Amino acid sequence: MPAKRPPVPLSRERIIEAALHIADSQGLRRLTMRRLGDALEVEAMAIYHHLPRGKEALMDALAEHVTAVRVEQAATWQETARAWCRAGRELLREHPGVLALALTKPPKGATALAIKEQTEQLADGGMPDAAEAVRALRAFVFGSVAVEVQQSGWADPEVDEWVRRDERADIDFERGLDALLKGLQT
């Protein structure tokens, strides 16, 4: 008889990954503490040891997970901004189930720190009003991903398989990013 494997220890990271999987595959409405506990093979109350505020803390953690984007400073503020926008878009596209949280939760914790870092990087790169630029870039990224997810069929129960990659969306994103960066230069 094979030996029984010890259970995988519960951690904040493991909880967030399981919650992301549920939200992305079943939708945010189906994400309950009980369903999350079942997915983790623990009692739902065990999750509260890692997230003492319960579901509200979980929602904050999920929003933070997909919005706390960091990139290395590039040679110009435009290159830094472009790298940040692309990385942010990819992270949001990977987790369409929590896009609504990313759009509605105020920036906290790691997200607030990432925004501060982005602002400093753009300012250091020569962008005169870096805070305004970061707001515009975030709005562009969030809006473009929202449109992309909407058009992909992800939330449509009638769609058997949604399109995760759309070449047209990639072209539209790059065209819009180019236009925004040019507009921010003036």
N, C-alpha and C positions, 0 to 999 in steps of 0.2 A: 504494500500500500504506500503510495507516494506521500511524502510529508506535506502537510498543509502549509501554504505560504503565509507568512505573517501579513497582516493588513498593512496597506500603504498608509503612512501617517498623514493625518489631515493637516493641511496648511492653507494659508490664505491664497496662495498661487493655485493650488489644486482646486479650491472652491471656485475661484474666478474662472479657471479653464472649463470646469464642468458647467458652470452657469452660462458661459458663452456658448458652449455646445448646445445646451437646451434652447437658449434664446435664438440662436442661428438656425437650428433645425426645426423648432416648434413655434417660435415666436415668443416675444417678451411676456405676453399674457399668460402663457403656459408655465412660466418660470415661477414656481412656488418653492418655499423652503422645504416642504415635504418631498416634492419631486427632486429637488436638488440633493436632499439627504439620501433618497433612494439611489440616485445616480452615483453618489459617493460611497454608497453602502455603509452609511452611518445614520444614527438618529438625527432628525432635523435639529434638535437642540444642540448637538455637538458643534454645529456651524456657528452658533452664537459665541463660542469661546474665541473664535477668530474674527468675528464681526459682531461685537456686542450690541450694536444698534439694529441688528437683524436685517430685514429686507431693505430698509432704507440705506444702510451701510453697504449692502450688496449692490444696490443700484448705483450708488456713488462710486464704488470700486469698479464697476463695469464701465461707467462713463469715463472714469479716469484712465482705465486700461486702454481705451481706444482713442483718447485725445491727448495723452501725455507724450507727444512726439518730440524726439530730440535728434538733432543732426550736428555734424561737425561744421564749424565755421569754414566757409569756402573763401576763395580769393575775393569775390565781390558779394555785395548784399543780394544782388539778383540771383547768383548761383546758390547762395544759402537759402533764399526764399524758395527757389525752385525745388531744391532738395527737400526742404521741409514740406512743401505742398504735395510733392509726389509721395513722400513717406506717409503723410497724414491720410492721403487718399487711399493708399494701399491698406493701411490698418483699418480704416472705416469700411472698405469694401470686403475685407476678410470677415467682418462681423456685422452684417446688415441687421441682425436681430437686436442690436443695441444702438442703432443709429438714432432712434427717437430719444434715447437717454443722452447721447452726445449732443444732440441739438437743443435739449431743454435743461440739462443740469448745469448750474453755474460752475465755472472752473474752480476746482479746489485742489489742494494737495499737490501731487505731481503735475497735474495739468497747469495749475497756476504757476508753478516753478518753470515748466517748459515754456509757457507764454512769456514769462519774464526773460528767460534765456533767449528766446527768439527775438524779442524786442532789443535786447542788448546786442545780439549778434548783428542785427540789421543796422543798429545805430553805429556800432563799431565799424561796419562795412561802408558807412557813409550815407545811410538813409536818413534824411533830415527829420521826418516825423515817423519814426519806427513804430510807435504804438498804434498809430492810425493804419499803417501799412499791415501790421499783424492782424488787426481787426478785419481789414478788407480781405486779406489772404485767407483767414479762417472762414469768413463768410463764403468766399468762393469755393473753397474745398468742401465745406459742409453742404452747400447748395448743389454743387455738381454731383456729389455722391448721392444726395437725396434723389435727384432726378434720375440718376443712373439706376439706383435700386428700384425706384418706381417703375421705370421702363423695362427692367429685367424680368418682371413677373415674380419676384421673390415673395411678395406678400399676397399674391393671388392664389386662392385655394384651388382654382381651376387649372393652374399651370403645374404640369407634372415635374418639369425640370427647369429651373431658372438659369438664365445666362449670366455666368460670373464674369466673363470677359467679353467685352464688346469693343471691337476695333474702332468703331465710329465714336464711341464714348471716349476712347483714348485720344483720338484726333481732336475731338471737341474740347477735351480737358486741356490739352497742350495749346490749342489755339486761344482758348480763354485765358490761360495762364500767361501766355505771351502778351496778350492785349492788356491784362491787368498790370503786369510788370512794367510795360511801356507807359501806361497811364500813371503809375506811381513815380516814375522818373521825372515827371514834369512838375 
